[in-house]
């Protein structure tokens, strides 16, 4: 994986590592990248991710409570939810159910030497 100084590029690199059927939060990505107070910037990166050459699974990034806060940035009214449900994630009233079971924490899941 190439090293980048661009924060958005780093966000995209981490998001591409989120496994199928799992989700993470804006804050978890920010914390992993050493910018714990930059969850909103991670959200902005996700909103801009459709312009990337390599696909970014932005549907797998939600807020810390499991709410689909970025859903209005997807084409169609329920595309984000549909993509998550296609991966086996249960969503009720725009919130992921059993978040603690499907949550992927990059601080725990990625080797601490695997920094961008």
N, C-alpha and C positions, 0 to 999 in steps of 0.2 A: 504494500500500500504506500502510495507516495505521501511524503510529508508536505504539509501546507501551512502557511501562516494565516490564511484566510479563515476566520471563525466559521462562516457559513460552510466552507468546504469541510472543515473538521466535523461539523454537525452532520453533514451528509454522510461522511465516512462512518461515523458511529451509527447513524440510522440504518445504513445498509447492513449492519451486523446484527440487527434485531432479528431473531429467528421467527420463522413462520409460526403463527399461532401464539405469539407473545407480544406484549406491548411494553413501552416504557413511557416516562414522562419528560416533559420539556425540562423540568428541573433536574432530573437524573442525568440527562445528557449534559446540561450546563455544569453540574457538579463534577462529572467525570472529566470534563475539559478544563477544570480548574477555574471556572467562572460561575460559581454557585449562585450568584445573584443575577444571572443572565438568562433565566428561563424564558423571558419575553423575547429575547433575541433569538433563541432557539425556535420559538414560535414563528418569528418573522422568516427565519431560514426555511422552515417547513412550508410556509405560505409561498415561498419563491421556488420551491424544489421542482416544480413541473418544468422549469427551463433547463434542467440538467440533462446532459447527454445520457448518463447512466442513471437508471431508475432509482428513485429514493422512495422507500415504503413509508411515506408520511402518514398513512392511515394508522400505523402502529405507534404513533406518538400522541399521547393524550395528556390531560392535566393530571395533577397529583391525586385527584379523587376518582380518576377514571372517566371523566366526562369528555365527550367528543367535542371539545371546544373549537376545534379547527374544521368542523364538518362543512361549514359554509364556504370553504375554499375549494371544495371538490365539486366537479360537475355533477349535476343531479342532486336531488334533495336528500337522498339517503345513501349516496355512494360510499362514504367512509364506513358507515355501519355495515353495508352489504359486503365490503371487502373484508372487514373484521369477521363477520359471521361466516363468510366463505372459508375462513381459517379456523373455524370452530369456536370463536370467542362469542360469548353470549352478551348481547347489548339490550338493555331495557331502559326506556325513557332517556336515551342518549348517554347512558352510563354503563360501563363495563361491569359485569357481575363477576364475583370472585376475583377481583383485581389482584389480591395478594398471590393467587395461584398462577396467573398468567403474566405477572409483572416481571420484566427483565431489567435487572439493575446492572448497568455497565460497570459500576464500581466493584461489584462482586463477580460478575461473569467474565470480564475481560482481564487478562493478565495485567498486573500493575505496570509491567514493562512495555505494554502495548499502548504507547501514547502517540498522539498525533502532533 
